[in-house]
Amino acid sequence: MTIPFFQARPNLIKPYTLMDLDDTLFQTQRKIDAWELPTSKADNLVCATVNKQGEPLSFMSTRQASFFNWLLASTELIVVTARDRAEIKRVKLPFASWQVLTHGAIILTQDGKLENQWQQHMHSELAPLQDKLSQLSQLLTQHSSNDNSHLKLTAHSDSFNDGADTEELIIYLAIKHAQKDHQALIKLAEQLPKLIRNFDQDFYVHVNANNLAILPHGVHKRHAVQFLLDQHLESSRPSFGFGDSLADLPFLQLLDWYGMPNHGQLHEQCDSQQSK
């Protein structure tokens, strides 16, 4: 058999880009300053997200904006983010394909509807854990109020159908520290298995910067991306992705190629491994 050599073709097949958002594509001014990002002078920044009051919150540098524009023009860009359905609306960027939200618990189709098969699956994963998630929420609320720990707890929930008969389920718990004390969150993560019976059997913990997430094992970006690859994305089209955190790595490893920004948790982990 004769194997042909490569020949360029004018009919471009667009790859898929699966893209984490926060700290990969944009970030707050505080992190821009901390990371000393190039092409990020104030008058060159592009607003990417707003807060609940509609005020600018996160920004893209000139290079990041050019990168995003290139991806939009040359690939089918799929969002893969921890943001939930309310939070993604505060991202002021044009997304037109699939969206993987809430750490993978929610998949939205190109027209913004819930992907029914995935949502039925996630309902079956989350429904048995509602009592434990509520118990955890109560325990953590008491913990944060009793010792003046400066912890802020948010329970992320969503409905799992698009009809009138909606059922809200808690998906995961998020904790931030008012003083951005990373070590306090690390210490709390170490204490969590003692708060509730069989914690490790049902949940895992992810800590990145000032964010601690308590997630059921069934909720993961990797699971949702695997579902998209198996059920909806064309296997003949190449795929690549980008993410900044250790929680992104499992979904990135499902793709043909992946990368990371030269800042953030994943980059720091690579640096620490190289220095050993």
N, C-alpha and C positions, 0 to 999 in steps of 0.2 A: 504494500500500500504506500502510495506517495502522499506525504503530508504537505499541504501548500504552505507557502510563506505568507506572512501577514500583508494585507493590502488595505490601505485606508479607504473608508467608505463615507460618502456624503450623508447618508441617512443615519444620523446619530441615534444610538440607543441610550437613553438617559439612565444613568445609574440611580439607585436609591441612596439618599443620605439620611441616616438616622441620627438626629441631633439633640443632645442635651442642651439646655438653655442657660440657666443661671451659672455664672462663673466660667462657662465655656464660650458662649457667644456674646454675653454682656455681663456687667457687674456694677455694683454700687460705686460711688465716688470714693468711698473709704478704701475699697479694694483696689481701685485704679491707682490711688496714691501709694498703697502698701506694696503693690506689685510693680510700680513704676512702669506702667505699660507705655510703649511707644505710640506716637500719633494720637495722644489723648489730651492735648491742650483743651481747655474748657470751650473755646470757640469752635473747635473741630468735632466735639462730641455729638453723637446722635442719640436721642432719647429712645430707649427700647421698652421700658416699662414705667408704669405709674403706680402710686400707692392707692389706698382706698379713697383718699380725698381727691384723686386725679392729678396729683403733683408728680413731676418727674422723679424717678427713684433709681433706675438702672440705666446704664449708658453703654454704647458701643464706641470704640475708638474708630478712627478713620480706616485702619487696616481691618478691623472686625466688620465694619459696615461693607467694605469692599468684598471681603470673604463671603459674607452672607449674600450679597448681591450676585456674586459668581455662582454660588450654590443654587440660588433660586432660578438662574437662567440656564444652568447646565445639568441639573439633577432634579429628581422628585424628592423634595425635602419633607421628611417625616419627623415630627416632634416626639421626643421621648423625655419626659420630665416628671419631677416630683410634684409640680404644680397641679392643683385640682381644677375643676371646671370653673370655679369663680376666679381663681388666681390667674388662669391662662387668659382670661378676658382683659387683664391688666397689662398683657404683653402686646405692644402696639406694632406688631410685625405681621406681614401678610403670609399666613399659612393656608395652603390649599389642598393638602393631602391628609393622610391618616394622622391622628394624634394619640399618643400613648400618654396618659395623664395619671396623677396620683400614685406614683411609683409603680405603675403598671396595672392598677386595679380597674382603670377606665380606659376603654378604647373608643375613640370617636371616628366615624367614617368621614369620607371626604366632604359630605354635606352636613357634618356636625351632629349626626345621630349616633346613639349608642349602638355598638356592634352586639347584636342580640345574643349570639352564641357565647361570646366571651362574658357578657354580663350575667348570663345564667350560670356559667361556671363560677364566676366570682361570688355570686350570691350563695352558692352552695358551699364555698370556702369560708365565707365570712359569717354567715348566719349562726353556725354553732359556737362562734367565739364572741358573740355580742355581750354575754354576761361577764366574761373575763375582761373584755376591753372596758366595759363600764366600771368594773371593780378596780381595774388599774387606774382609770381616770380619777376615780374618787380617792384612791390611795395617794396618787401623785398630787392631787389638789390639796389634800391634808398636809402632805410633806412640804409643799412649797409655802403654805401659809403658816405652818407651825414654827419653822426655823428661820424665817426671814431669808430664804435662800435665793431670792431674786429670780426664781424660775417662772416661766410663763408657759402654761400648757394649752395646747389647742388640739381638740379632737376633730379629725377630718372625716367627714361622712358624706354619703351621696346616696341617691336613689338609683335603683338598678333596673328601671324600665322607663320608657318614654310616655307611658299612658297616664291616665288620670289617677289610677290606683298606685301611687308611689309609696315605696317603703324605704325609709332612711336607715342605712346601716353604717356603723362606725367602721372606717377602713383602717386607720392607724392613728397613733398619738404622736404629736410633735412637741418638743420642748426647746425653748430658747432661754438664754440667760440674759437678764437685763443689763448686766455689766460686761457681757460678751466674755465671760470667764470659761474658756475652753476646758480647763482642768476640772472645774466643777461639774461639767457635763460628763467628762470621762469618769469621774468618781461616781456620779449617779448611774452611769451605764454599768459599772461594776456591781452596784447595789441592787439593780433591778431583779436579778434572778431570785433574790431573797424576799421580794415583796409579794409574790403570788406563786401558788403551787404549779409545778410543771411549766414554769415560764419558758425555759429553753425548748421544750417540746412544741410549744405553740408559736413562739415569737422569736424574732431576732432584732438586734439593735444596730443602727447605723449612726455614726457620729461624724459630722463634717463641719469644721469651723464652729459657728454658733448654732448648729442645728443637730438635735438628737431626735431620731425617729424610732418608734417602737412599732414594728410591723409584723403581721402574721406571715408565716413562711410562704403562704400561697400568694402573697402580694410581692411582686418583684418585676422590675423592668424586663429582666431576661425572659420571664414566662410570657409576658405579653408580646415581646418581639418575636419569640419563637412561634407563637400563635400566628402572628402576621405573616411570617416567612412561610409557614406551612399552609395557611388557608387563603391568603390574599395576594401576596407579592409574587411576581413572575420570577421563577427560578433562573431564567435565562439572563435576567438583568443583573449586573454586578451591584454590590452593596458595600457601602463604607459608612463609618460613623465617627462621632467625636463626643468625648465626655471628659469631665474633670475630676470625678470622684471615684473612690474604690467601688462604690455601689454601681457605677456605670460599666465597669470592666466586664462583668459577666454577660451583659447584653452585647457589648462591643465584640466580644470573642465569638459571637455567632455570625459575624459579618465577614466579608472577603478581606477588607482592610479596615483599620481603625487608627485614630490618632487622638492627641490630647493637646491642650494649650500648654505653653511653657510656664505655667503657674498653676496653683491649686493642689489638691490632695494627691491626685494620681502622679503628678509631676514630682511632688516632694517625696513620695514613696519610691519612685524610680531613682531619684538623687540619693536617697539614703541607702538603697541597695548597692548602688555603684560605689559609694564611699566605704563600704565594708571590705 
